[in-house]
Amino acid sequence: MSNTPLQLDLLPLATWFKLENQKLIIAGPCGAETEDQVLETAKGIAANGKVNLFRAGVWKPRSRPGSFEGKGEEALKWLNRVQKETGLLVTVEVANKEHVELALKYGVDVLWIGARTTVNPFSVQEIADALKGVDIPVFVKNPVNADLALWIGALERMNRSGIKKLGAIHRGFHTTMHTQYRNSPMWELAIELKTSCPALPIICDPSHIAGRRDLLQEIAQRALDLDMDGLMIETHRNPDHALSDAAQQLTPHELNKLLEKLVIREPAIGNSDFAKLLFTLREVIDEIDQEMIQSFARRMQVVERIGEFKKEHGVTILQIERWLEVIRTRTEAGIYLGLDKDLIVELCQLLHKASIRKQTEVMLMNTDLKK
């Protein structure tokens, strides 16, 4: 991704809602299944007094037909009762123009675009066009796969349609690697998005990252520690009998316990002694980073010389035995010094990739391939 800041015309999250706890909390069932289920869940959530928005899937994009695909317009009437009987604002996912029109007809307070829709610019543009001239908050979930450009593109389309109450939802990314999570958090992508547009509110959906309720507390706390603006947590009156995503939903009581345990930290503090110490420590970090950059530069100079030497003697760029040795010895050294193994491996892989690229450039110099 380019380092160019993302240019979005946004209104601060604090102007959308009254946030007493300074964090936006969204909760509700994965799917609106019956009127009783929706109302009982909503009343349980409202009784906690910690939730700002009630969510419910009205249209459920399922991979295969025959599974629960939502109740559509009928469920929107249930959400009207939630608004009237609990005072909670309501939010639903929309995937096309018809969804938008129906949600607006029934007075839905906030819309969100789901991960499966974000991947399709045509669908996103259709929604954006349907929202022109409408003053309503919209959240955009990250696409299923780790494609930051698609996420940004969807946000830009919404903003260009006139949506200024605009935010992102980080719900994790599909990966072929086996992990404990349903979707890999890949926190670095959410951080990169926030870096490119600091004014953009980003909330986290721990439910879809975790895929199981026992991981929700850990993920929710991690999101707040990364200064995300809120959480969207799936909550059902009887999660084990939910028609979709049963394993990742909480009861309203369990939700309340989770929220009570969360620690909300401040991004900054006014204490002068704290500020001075933090400044000093950051200066040390700056010096270390500068030393690392200089070391990397020297390393690349040696890599270039190695590339020239290999070229002169007709030797291949990749030396697999050497690469395996580097991984092994650097990992052992890092672990001995108390560093995380994955950090060392990722760093070695980045350096190796840069080394291969540099040596390839050397090999192509003054050859027919360079032309």
Secondary structure per residue as TSV (DSSP state, phi and psi in degrees):
chain	resnum	aa	ss	phi	psi
A	1	M	-	360.0	144.7
A	2	S	-	-68.3	152.0
A	3	N	S	-81.6	-0.7
A	4	T	S	-64.7	128.3
A	5	P	-	-58.4	143.9
A	6	L	-	-77.2	122.4
A	7	Q	-	-93.7	100.1
A	8	L	-	-126.0	139.8
A	9	D	-	-94.0	100.9
A	10	L	-	-122.8	152.7
A	11	L	-	-101.9	139.5
A	12	P	-	-60.4	147.5
A	13	L	G	-56.6	-34.4
A	14	A	G	-63.3	-19.6
A	15	T	G	-87.7	-10.7
A	16	W	T	-83.2	-43.1
A	17	F	S	-137.0	164.9
A	18	K	-	-91.0	107.0
A	19	L	-	-108.3	94.6
A	20	E	T	-65.2	-36.7
A	21	N	T	-93.8	5.3
A	22	Q	S	67.0	3.2
A	23	K	S	-125.2	138.1
A	24	L	E	-85.4	124.1
A	25	I	E	-115.7	123.1
A	26	I	E	-117.4	132.3
A	27	A	E	-148.8	152.9
A	28	G	E	156.0	173.7
A	29	P	-	-71.2	153.0
A	30	C	S	-54.6	-47.0
A	31	G	B	-131.1	142.6
A	32	A	-	-80.6	107.6
A	33	E	-	-97.8	-47.4
A	34	T	-	-141.4	163.0
A	35	E	H	-64.0	-42.1
A	36	D	H	-63.2	-44.2
A	37	Q	H	-60.7	-43.7
A	38	V	H	-64.6	-48.7
A	39	L	H	-68.5	-41.6
A	40	E	H	-64.1	-42.6
A	41	T	H	-64.0	-44.9
A	42	A	H	-63.1	-40.9
A	43	K	H	-67.6	-36.8
A	44	G	H	-64.3	-39.9
A	45	I	H	-68.2	-44.9
A	46	A	H	-61.8	-33.3
A	47	A	H	-65.6	-25.1
A	48	N	H	-69.0	-29.4
A	49	G	T	71.0	15.3
A	50	K	-	-115.7	-4.0
A	51	V	-	-108.1	137.3
A	52	N	S	-95.0	-35.7
A	53	L	E	-131.7	138.2
A	54	F	E	-99.3	122.5
A	55	R	E	-105.2	150.4
A	56	A	-	-160.5	135.1
A	57	G	B	-78.2	114.3
A	58	V	S	-92.4	-39.9
A	59	W	S	-117.3	121.8
A	60	K	-	-109.3	111.3
A	61	P	-	-76.2	99.2
A	62	R	-	-96.8	148.0
A	63	S	S	-66.0	-36.4
A	64	R	S	-126.7	145.4
A	65	P	T	-68.7	156.4
A	66	G	T	101.3	-20.4
A	67	S	S	-86.6	174.4
A	68	F	-	-66.6	117.5
A	69	E	-	-112.6	17.2
A	70	G	-	90.9	166.5
A	71	K	-	-103.8	-2.0
A	72	G	T	62.0	-136.4
A	73	E	H	-58.2	-34.7
A	74	E	H	-58.3	-40.7
A	75	A	H	-68.9	-27.0
A	76	L	H	-63.3	-31.1
A	77	K	H	-67.8	-34.9
A	78	W	H	-65.7	-37.4
A	79	L	H	-67.7	-30.0
A	80	N	H	-59.8	-41.7
A	81	R	H	-66.1	-37.0
A	82	V	H	-59.2	-46.0
A	83	Q	H	-58.8	-46.9
A	84	K	H	-72.8	-38.3
A	85	E	H	-92.4	-17.5
A	86	T	H	-120.0	-20.1
A	87	G	-	81.0	-0.4
A	88	L	-	-75.0	143.9
A	89	L	E	-75.4	155.5
A	90	V	E	-124.0	150.8
A	91	T	E	-140.0	143.1
A	92	V	E	-136.5	160.7
A	93	E	E	-86.9	138.1
A	94	V	-	-124.0	144.6
A	95	A	-	-126.6	-4.1
A	96	N	S	-160.3	179.4
A	97	K	H	-60.7	-43.3
A	98	E	H	-61.0	-41.8
A	99	H	H	-59.6	-44.7
A	100	V	H	-59.6	-48.1
A	101	E	H	-62.4	-40.9
A	102	L	H	-69.8	-41.3
A	103	A	H	-61.6	-41.6
A	104	L	H	-68.8	-38.3
A	105	K	H	-58.8	-38.2
A	106	Y	T	-96.7	12.9
A	107	G	T	73.0	28.8
A	108	V	-	-61.4	138.0
A	109	D	S	-84.0	-33.9
A	110	V	E	-141.9	142.9
A	111	L	E	-114.0	153.3
A	112	W	E	-136.5	151.1
A	113	I	E	-102.3	126.8
A	114	G	-	-79.3	167.4
A	115	A	H	-60.8	-36.9
A	116	R	H	-72.1	-26.0
A	117	T	H	-82.8	-37.0
A	118	T	H	-57.2	-28.6
A	119	V	T	-71.6	-14.2
A	120	N	-	-112.9	101.2
A	121	P	H	-57.4	-29.9
A	122	F	H	-65.6	-45.1
A	123	S	H	-65.4	-41.8
A	124	V	H	-62.2	-43.0
A	125	Q	H	-65.9	-36.2
A	126	E	H	-61.4	-42.5
A	127	I	H	-66.5	-43.3
A	128	A	H	-59.8	-43.1
A	129	D	H	-65.0	-38.1
A	130	A	H	-68.3	-20.8
A	131	L	T	-98.7	2.2
A	132	K	T	-59.8	128.5
A	133	G	T	83.3	2.2
A	134	V	-	-103.4	129.9
A	135	D	-	-97.6	92.2
A	136	I	-	-146.8	140.2
A	137	P	-	-67.8	142.0
A	138	V	E	-135.2	132.1
A	139	F	E	-109.6	145.3
A	140	V	E	-119.5	117.0
A	141	K	E	-74.3	153.0
A	142	N	-	-65.4	151.5
A	143	P	-	-64.2	163.1
A	144	V	S	-56.7	-46.7
A	145	N	S	-95.2	162.3
A	146	A	S	-77.4	72.8
A	147	D	-	-120.9	95.9
A	148	L	H	-65.2	-33.1
A	149	A	H	-62.8	-38.9
A	150	L	H	-64.9	-41.2
A	151	W	H	-61.6	-49.1
A	152	I	H	-62.4	-42.4
A	153	G	H	-59.6	-40.7
A	154	A	H	-65.1	-41.3
A	155	L	H	-63.0	-42.2
A	156	E	H	-63.9	-40.7
A	157	R	H	-63.0	-41.9
A	158	M	H	-63.1	-45.3
A	159	N	H	-65.1	-39.3
A	160	R	H	-69.7	-18.4
A	161	S	T	-82.1	-5.8
A	162	G	T	108.7	2.1
A	163	I	-	-78.5	111.0
A	164	K	-	-101.8	-20.6
A	165	K	S	-89.4	80.8
A	166	L	E	-127.3	133.8
A	167	G	E	-142.6	172.5
A	168	A	E	-117.9	152.3
A	169	I	E	-121.1	122.1
A	170	H	E	-92.4	112.4
A	171	R	-	-122.2	14.4
A	172	G	-	83.5	169.4
A	173	F	B	-129.0	144.2
A	174	H	-	-67.8	139.9
A	175	T	-	-144.2	149.4
A	176	T	S	-79.6	-12.8
A	177	M	S	-75.0	140.8
A	178	H	-	-80.2	122.5
A	179	T	-	-134.5	175.1
A	180	Q	S	-74.8	-11.2
A	181	Y	S	-98.5	153.4
A	182	R	S	-67.2	-43.7
A	183	N	S	-130.1	134.5
A	184	S	B	-65.0	130.0
A	185	P	-	-60.4	-42.2
A	186	M	-	42.5	56.8
A	187	W	H	-53.0	-30.5
A	188	E	H	-61.2	-28.9
A	189	L	H	-73.1	-39.4
A	190	A	H	-65.0	-38.3
A	191	I	H	-65.5	-40.7
A	192	E	H	-64.2	-39.2
A	193	L	H	-63.8	-44.0
A	194	K	H	-65.2	-36.7
A	195	T	H	-64.9	-38.7
A	196	S	H	-74.6	-22.8
A	197	C	-	-147.9	82.8
A	198	P	T	-58.2	-25.2
A	199	A	T	-79.4	-9.0
A	200	L	S	-79.4	119.4
A	201	P	-	-68.4	134.0
A	202	I	E	-127.1	122.9
A	203	I	E	-111.6	161.4
A	204	C	E	-111.3	142.5
A	205	D	-	-108.9	85.6
A	206	P	H	-62.2	-27.7
A	207	S	H	-61.2	-46.3
A	208	H	H	-79.5	-22.2
A	209	I	H	-72.0	-46.5
A	210	A	H	-73.6	-54.0
A	211	G	S	77.5	-5.6
A	212	R	S	-150.2	141.3
A	213	R	G	-69.5	-23.5
A	214	D	G	-71.9	-11.6
A	215	L	G	-100.4	-4.8
A	216	L	H	-63.7	-43.3
A	217	Q	H	-59.2	-47.2
A	218	E	H	-60.2	-45.7
A	219	I	H	-70.5	-40.8
A	220	A	H	-61.1	-43.4
A	221	Q	H	-65.6	-40.5
A	222	R	H	-60.2	-42.0
A	223	A	H	-61.3	-43.5
A	224	L	H	-69.1	-35.6
A	225	D	H	-65.4	-24.2
A	226	L	T	-90.8	13.4
A	227	D	T	62.7	35.1
A	228	M	-	-72.7	158.7
A	229	D	S	-87.6	-3.3
A	230	G	E	169.8	-172.0
A	231	L	E	-139.1	146.4
A	232	M	E	-120.1	114.0
A	233	I	E	-124.4	123.8
A	234	E	E	-72.1	130.2
A	235	T	B	-138.1	133.4
A	236	H	-	-139.3	146.8
A	237	R	S	-64.1	-29.7
A	238	N	S	-144.9	77.3
A	239	P	G	-53.0	-39.0
A	240	D	G	-64.6	-18.6
A	241	H	G	-108.9	13.4
A	242	A	-	-64.5	147.1
A	243	L	S	-81.0	-8.5
A	244	S	S	-153.4	143.7
A	245	D	-	50.8	45.6
A	246	A	G	-61.0	-38.6
A	247	A	G	-68.1	-20.0
A	248	Q	G	-106.1	5.0
A	249	Q	-	-100.5	152.0
A	250	L	B	-111.7	161.1
A	251	T	-	-80.6	161.8
A	252	P	H	-55.6	-36.7
A	253	H	H	-65.1	-44.1
A	254	E	H	-65.4	-36.7
A	255	L	H	-60.5	-45.4
A	256	N	H	-59.5	-42.8
A	257	K	H	-63.0	-42.2
A	258	L	H	-60.6	-47.7
A	259	L	H	-65.2	-35.9
A	260	E	H	-65.2	-31.4
A	261	K	H	-81.4	-15.6
A	262	L	-	-67.3	140.7
A	263	V	-	-106.6	119.5
A	264	I	-	-98.6	112.3
A	265	R	-	-97.5	156.3
A	266	E	-	-90.5	141.3
A	267	P	S	-69.3	-20.1
A	268	A	-	-152.6	164.2
A	269	I	-	-139.6	145.1
A	270	G	-	-80.4	-11.0
A	271	N	-	-60.0	124.0
A	272	S	H	-67.5	-38.1
A	273	D	H	-64.4	-41.5
A	274	F	H	-61.4	-46.1
A	275	A	H	-61.6	-40.1
A	276	K	H	-65.8	-45.5
A	277	L	H	-64.4	-42.5
A	278	L	H	-61.8	-41.9
A	279	F	H	-61.1	-43.1
A	280	T	H	-63.3	-45.4
A	281	L	H	-64.8	-36.9
A	282	R	H	-68.5	-32.4
A	283	E	H	-63.2	-39.0
A	284	V	H	-62.9	-44.0
A	285	I	H	-58.8	-44.1
A	286	D	H	-59.1	-42.1
A	287	E	H	-65.5	-43.0
A	288	I	H	-63.6	-42.8
A	289	D	H	-61.8	-40.6
A	290	Q	H	-62.9	-41.1
A	291	E	H	-63.5	-40.3
A	292	M	H	-64.0	-43.0
A	293	I	H	-62.2	-42.2
A	294	Q	H	-63.8	-38.7
A	295	S	H	-65.4	-41.3
A	296	F	H	-61.7	-41.0
A	297	A	H	-61.6	-44.1
A	298	R	H	-64.3	-39.0
A	299	R	H	-60.7	-44.2
A	300	M	H	-67.0	-30.7
A	301	Q	H	-64.2	-41.5
A	302	V	H	-67.8	-39.8
A	303	V	H	-58.2	-41.6
A	304	E	H	-63.0	-41.4
A	305	R	H	-64.6	-39.5
A	306	I	H	-62.1	-41.7
A	307	G	H	-60.3	-42.6
A	308	E	H	-63.7	-40.0
A	309	F	H	-65.4	-43.4
A	310	K	H	-63.3	-39.3
A	311	K	H	-63.9	-44.3
A	312	E	H	-61.0	-33.3
A	313	H	T	-105.5	10.4
A	314	G	T	63.3	40.8
A	315	V	-	-105.4	143.1
A	316	T	-	-65.7	153.5
A	317	I	S	-67.1	-51.8
A	318	L	-	-78.1	123.9
A	319	Q	-	-119.5	92.4
A	320	I	H	-61.9	-37.5
A	321	E	H	-64.9	-40.3
A	322	R	H	-64.2	-42.0
A	323	W	H	-63.4	-42.4
A	324	L	H	-64.7	-35.6
A	325	E	H	-65.8	-41.9
A	326	V	H	-60.5	-48.4
A	327	I	H	-58.5	-45.4
A	328	R	H	-65.8	-50.2
A	329	T	H	-70.6	-38.5
A	330	R	H	-69.5	-38.1
A	331	T	H	-64.4	-45.2
A	332	E	H	-60.3	-43.5
A	333	A	H	-64.7	-41.4
A	334	G	H	-65.3	-44.0
A	335	I	H	-62.5	-40.2
A	336	Y	H	-60.0	-34.2
A	337	L	T	-88.4	6.0
A	338	G	T	86.6	14.7
A	339	L	-	-88.6	155.5
A	340	D	-	-71.2	132.9
A	341	K	H	-58.9	-44.5
A	342	D	H	-61.4	-36.3
A	343	L	H	-61.5	-45.9
A	344	I	H	-64.3	-44.4
A	345	V	H	-62.1	-45.4
A	346	E	H	-63.7	-40.3
A	347	L	H	-64.8	-44.4
A	348	C	H	-61.3	-40.6
A	349	Q	H	-64.5	-39.8
A	350	L	H	-64.1	-45.2
A	351	L	H	-65.8	-39.1
A	352	H	H	-65.3	-41.2
A	353	K	H	-60.9	-43.7
A	354	A	H	-65.5	-37.1
A	355	S	H	-66.3	-43.4
A	356	I	H	-61.0	-43.1
A	357	R	H	-62.7	-43.7
A	358	K	H	-64.6	-44.8
A	359	Q	H	-67.4	-32.0
A	360	T	H	-64.2	-41.9
A	361	E	H	-59.6	-41.7
A	362	V	H	-63.7	-43.5
A	363	M	H	-61.5	-33.2
A	364	L	H	-83.6	-13.9
A	365	M	T	-65.0	131.9
A	366	N	T	59.3	32.8
A	367	T	S	-123.2	166.9
A	368	D	T	-61.2	-30.7
A	369	L	T	-64.3	-31.5
A	370	K	T	-68.1	-30.8
A	371	K	-	-69.0	360.0
